[in-house]
Amino acid sequence: MSHSTNYKVITFVVALSLMLLGSSFILGGNIGYVEKALSFYSLNDLYSMQSLSQVFGLFFLITGISVGAALFITQLRRPQFALLIVLSGIMLLTLFDADRWIAAHGGFPVIGSGQGIIKYFALLPLAFYLCFTKRISARQHAILNYIPVAIVLFWIGGMKFLELEAKAIVPLVETSPFMAWLYQIFTIQQASDLIGIYDLGFAILLGAGIWLGRRNLVLIGMAGTGAVFIMTQTFLFTADGGFSQSTLIDGLGLFIIKDLWFICNLAIIFEYARELHASKAEN
């Protein structure tokens, strides 16, 4: 896939995901999610929660539309960059809300509802790529896009070693045709530990490949980490009640859609792997 095609696909995925999220908020999905985010800014008492949710969704929708439109109207690239940064910043700042943390486990790196919030880190390097794709090198883009991948895999992967997370993933794992076999061989905690080791191992491998400029390590790390985010997408179809109207605009659908951003992060890292291959061929 050429850089131009890769850029267009990433633009489409980011735009579509934001428009889907925005539409879900406008349609009344994830009211609790919106309420928790806005409560951090003490905005809940301004209007009814339904009205605030629609405004919240409209912001997501406008951001998604601007990302898609910037593909055809280059003058919109800077506004799209600003919107993506502001949107991500608004959500990421809510990590400082005490309600995001599981106090019983000492806080960081164990978080409760913040698991979905940390995924907004993925949008930050995507904003730089979409607006300044030619301003910095492929290696620099790869490093920037590796950071959110590492954050989410170390954070969520690390949680797999805790009993609360091991039990929380049972409904997803036991209904997955790709992962259910784990419970036939291992206990719930052992299976969760293995998933955690997998997440951490491939995150480290990908980071080492990028840092050392080793194409094979980058590709192996990409395959391993990419499988994590692709597997998450399958839960939308395999989890009980997964592919339904309520799921698509609420709960699981919201959580899964955001994993598309990490697939985009990896697609940008792949451009660096191609550059390494081209450089090696020239030498």
C-alpha positions as CSV (number, residue, x, y, z in Angstrom):
1,M,0.0,0.0,0.0
2,S,1.5,3.4,-1.0
3,H,1.8,6.3,1.4
4,S,-1.0,8.1,-0.4
5,T,-3.4,5.1,-0.1
6,N,-2.4,4.5,3.5
7,Y,-3.0,8.2,4.3
8,K,-6.5,8.0,2.7
9,V,-7.4,4.8,4.6
10,I,-6.3,6.2,7.9
11,T,-8.2,9.4,7.3
12,F,-11.4,7.5,6.4
13,V,-11.1,5.2,9.5
14,V,-10.5,8.1,11.9
15,A,-13.3,10.2,10.4
16,L,-15.8,7.2,10.4
17,S,-15.0,6.2,14.0
18,L,-15.5,9.8,15.3
19,M,-18.7,10.1,13.4
20,L,-20.0,6.8,14.8
21,L,-19.1,7.8,18.3
22,G,-20.7,11.2,17.8
23,S,-23.8,9.7,16.4
24,S,-24.1,7.3,19.4
25,F,-24.0,10.2,21.9
26,I,-26.6,12.1,19.9
27,L,-28.9,9.1,19.8
28,G,-28.7,8.8,23.6
29,G,-26.1,6.1,23.9
30,N,-23.5,6.1,26.7
31,I,-25.2,8.8,28.8
32,G,-23.2,7.7,31.8
33,Y,-20.0,8.0,29.8
34,V,-20.8,11.6,28.8
35,E,-22.0,12.4,32.4
36,K,-18.8,11.2,33.9
37,A,-16.7,13.1,31.4
38,L,-18.6,16.4,31.8
39,S,-18.8,16.1,35.6
40,F,-15.0,16.6,35.8
41,Y,-15.6,20.1,34.3
42,S,-18.6,20.7,36.5
43,L,-20.9,21.1,33.4
44,N,-23.6,18.7,34.4
45,D,-25.9,21.3,35.9
46,L,-25.9,23.7,32.9
47,Y,-28.6,21.8,30.9
48,S,-30.3,18.5,30.9
49,M,-28.0,15.5,30.4
50,Q,-29.8,14.6,27.2
51,S,-29.0,18.1,25.7
52,L,-25.4,18.0,26.9
53,S,-25.0,14.5,25.4
54,Q,-26.2,15.8,22.1
55,V,-23.8,18.8,22.2
56,F,-21.0,16.3,23.2
57,G,-21.9,14.1,20.3
58,L,-22.1,17.0,17.9
59,F,-18.5,17.9,18.7
60,F,-17.4,14.4,17.9
61,L,-19.4,14.5,14.7
62,I,-18.0,17.8,13.5
63,T,-14.5,16.7,14.3
64,G,-15.0,13.5,12.2
65,I,-16.5,15.4,9.3
66,S,-13.6,17.9,9.4
67,V,-11.1,15.0,9.3
68,G,-12.9,13.5,6.2
69,A,-13.3,16.8,4.5
70,A,-9.7,17.8,5.0
71,L,-8.8,15.0,2.6
72,F,-10.3,17.1,-0.2
73,I,-10.0,20.6,1.2
74,T,-6.4,21.0,2.4
75,Q,-7.2,24.3,4.1
76,L,-9.1,22.2,6.7
77,R,-6.0,20.3,7.8
78,R,-5.0,22.8,10.5
79,P,-8.6,23.1,11.9
80,Q,-8.9,19.3,11.9
81,F,-5.6,19.1,13.8
82,A,-6.9,21.6,16.4
83,L,-10.2,19.7,16.8
84,L,-8.5,16.4,17.3
85,I,-6.0,17.8,19.9
86,V,-8.8,19.6,21.8
87,L,-11.1,16.5,21.7
88,S,-8.3,14.2,22.9
89,G,-7.2,16.7,25.6
90,I,-10.8,17.1,26.9
91,M,-11.1,13.4,27.4
92,L,-7.6,12.7,28.6
93,L,-7.8,15.3,31.4
94,T,-10.7,13.4,32.9
95,L,-8.1,10.8,33.9
96,F,-7.5,13.1,36.9
97,D,-11.0,12.4,38.1
98,A,-10.9,10.3,41.3
99,D,-13.8,8.2,40.0
100,R,-11.5,6.8,37.2
101,W,-9.3,5.0,39.6
102,I,-9.7,1.8,41.6
103,A,-8.6,3.0,45.0
104,A,-8.5,-0.5,46.5
105,H,-5.5,-1.3,44.2
106,G,-3.6,1.9,44.9
107,G,-4.5,3.8,41.7
108,F,-1.9,3.9,38.9
109,P,-1.6,1.9,36.8
110,V,-4.9,0.2,37.7
111,I,-7.9,2.3,36.5
112,G,-11.6,1.6,36.2
113,S,-13.6,3.4,33.6
114,G,-10.3,5.1,32.6
115,Q,-9.4,2.1,30.5
116,G,-11.5,3.5,27.7
117,I,-10.2,7.1,28.2
118,I,-6.5,6.2,27.8
119,K,-7.4,5.2,24.2
120,Y,-7.6,8.9,23.3
121,F,-3.8,9.0,23.4
122,A,-4.0,7.3,20.0
123,L,-5.6,10.3,18.4
124,L,-2.7,12.7,19.3
125,P,0.0,11.2,16.9
126,L,-2.7,10.6,14.3
127,A,-3.5,14.3,14.4
128,F,0.2,15.1,13.7
129,Y,0.3,12.5,10.9
130,L,-2.9,13.8,9.2
131,C,-1.8,17.4,9.4
132,F,2.0,17.3,9.2
133,T,2.6,14.0,7.4
134,K,5.6,15.3,5.4
135,R,7.0,17.6,8.1
136,I,8.7,14.9,10.1
137,S,10.4,11.7,9.2
138,A,8.8,8.2,9.0
139,R,10.9,7.2,12.0
140,Q,9.6,10.1,14.1
141,H,6.0,9.3,13.1
142,A,6.7,5.7,14.1
143,I,8.0,6.7,17.5
144,L,5.0,9.0,18.1
145,N,2.5,6.4,17.1
146,Y,4.2,3.7,19.1
147,I,3.7,5.7,22.3
148,P,-0.1,5.2,22.6
149,V,0.2,1.6,21.5
150,A,2.7,1.0,24.3
151,I,0.6,2.9,26.9
152,V,-2.6,0.9,26.3
153,L,-0.8,-2.5,26.0
154,F,1.3,-1.9,29.1
155,W,-1.6,-0.5,31.0
156,I,-4.3,-3.0,30.1
157,G,-1.9,-5.8,29.7
158,G,-0.6,-5.2,33.2
159,M,-4.1,-5.3,34.6
160,K,-4.5,-8.8,33.3
161,F,-2.4,-10.0,36.3
162,L,-5.1,-8.8,38.7
163,E,-8.0,-10.9,39.7
164,L,-10.6,-8.2,39.0
165,E,-9.5,-7.9,35.4
166,A,-9.1,-11.6,34.9
167,K,-12.8,-12.1,35.9
168,A,-13.9,-9.0,34.0
169,I,-12.8,-10.5,30.6
170,V,-14.4,-13.9,31.1
171,P,-17.6,-12.9,29.2
172,L,-15.5,-11.8,26.2
173,V,-13.0,-14.6,26.2
174,E,-15.3,-17.6,26.8
175,T,-17.6,-16.6,23.9
176,S,-14.7,-16.0,21.5
177,P,-14.0,-18.9,19.0
178,F,-10.4,-17.7,19.0
179,M,-9.7,-17.6,22.7
180,A,-12.2,-19.8,24.5
181,W,-9.8,-22.7,24.4
182,L,-7.7,-21.0,27.0
183,Y,-10.2,-21.8,29.7
184,Q,-10.1,-25.5,28.7
185,I,-6.3,-25.6,29.5
186,F,-5.8,-22.9,32.1
187,T,-7.6,-21.4,35.1
188,I,-9.2,-18.0,34.6
189,Q,-6.3,-16.3,36.3
190,Q,-3.6,-18.2,34.3
191,A,-5.4,-17.5,31.0
192,S,-5.5,-13.8,31.9
193,D,-1.8,-13.9,32.9
194,L,-0.9,-15.4,29.5
195,I,-2.9,-12.6,27.7
196,G,-1.0,-10.1,29.8
197,I,2.4,-11.6,29.0
198,Y,1.4,-11.6,25.3
199,D,0.4,-7.9,25.4
200,L,3.6,-6.8,27.2
201,G,5.9,-9.0,25.2
202,F,4.9,-7.8,21.8
203,A,4.7,-4.2,22.9
204,I,8.3,-4.4,24.0
205,L,9.3,-6.2,20.8
206,L,7.7,-3.5,18.7
207,G,9.4,-0.8,20.6
208,A,12.8,-2.5,20.3
209,G,12.3,-2.9,16.6
210,I,11.5,0.8,16.1
211,W,14.3,2.0,18.4
212,L,17.0,-0.2,16.8
213,G,15.7,0.2,13.2
214,R,15.2,-3.5,12.8
215,R,12.6,-4.1,10.2
216,N,12.0,-7.8,11.1
217,L,11.4,-6.9,14.7
218,V,9.0,-4.1,13.7
219,L,7.0,-6.5,11.5
220,I,6.8,-9.2,14.2
221,G,5.9,-6.6,16.8
222,M,3.2,-5.2,14.5
223,A,1.7,-8.6,13.8
224,G,1.5,-9.4,17.5
225,T,0.2,-6.1,18.7
226,G,-2.1,-5.7,15.7
227,A,-3.7,-9.1,16.6
228,V,-4.7,-7.6,19.9
229,F,-6.7,-4.8,18.4
230,I,-8.1,-6.9,15.6
231,M,-9.2,-9.5,18.2
232,T,-11.0,-6.8,20.1
233,Q,-13.0,-6.0,17.0
234,T,-14.2,-9.6,16.8
235,F,-15.8,-9.3,20.3
236,L,-18.5,-7.1,18.7
237,F,-19.7,-10.2,16.8
238,T,-18.9,-13.0,19.3
239,A,-19.8,-11.5,22.7
240,D,-23.3,-12.3,24.0
241,G,-25.6,-9.6,22.5
242,G,-22.6,-8.1,20.8
243,F,-23.9,-7.1,17.4
244,S,-27.1,-5.4,18.3
245,Q,-28.5,-1.9,18.1
246,S,-28.0,-1.2,21.8
247,T,-24.4,-2.4,21.6
248,L,-23.5,-0.4,18.6
249,I,-24.6,2.9,20.3
250,D,-23.7,1.9,23.8
251,G,-21.2,0.0,26.0
252,L,-19.1,-2.5,24.1
253,G,-19.5,-0.7,20.7
254,L,-18.0,2.5,22.1
255,F,-15.0,0.6,23.6
256,I,-14.3,-1.4,20.5
257,I,-14.6,1.4,17.9
258,K,-11.7,3.3,19.6
259,D,-9.4,0.3,19.0
260,L,-9.5,1.2,15.3
261,W,-7.3,4.2,16.2
262,F,-4.5,1.8,17.3
263,I,-4.8,-0.1,14.0
264,C,-4.2,3.3,12.3
265,N,-1.2,3.9,14.6
266,L,0.3,0.6,13.5
267,A,-0.4,1.4,9.8
268,I,1.8,4.5,10.2
269,I,4.5,2.4,11.9
270,F,4.3,0.1,8.9
271,E,5.4,3.0,6.7
272,Y,8.6,3.1,8.7
273,A,9.1,-0.6,8.2
274,R,8.8,-0.1,4.4
275,E,11.3,2.7,4.6
276,L,13.7,0.4,6.4
277,H,13.3,-2.2,3.7
278,A,13.9,0.3,0.9
279,S,17.0,1.6,2.7
280,K,18.4,-1.9,3.1
281,A,17.7,-2.6,-0.6
282,E,19.6,0.5,-1.7
283,N,22.6,-0.5,0.4
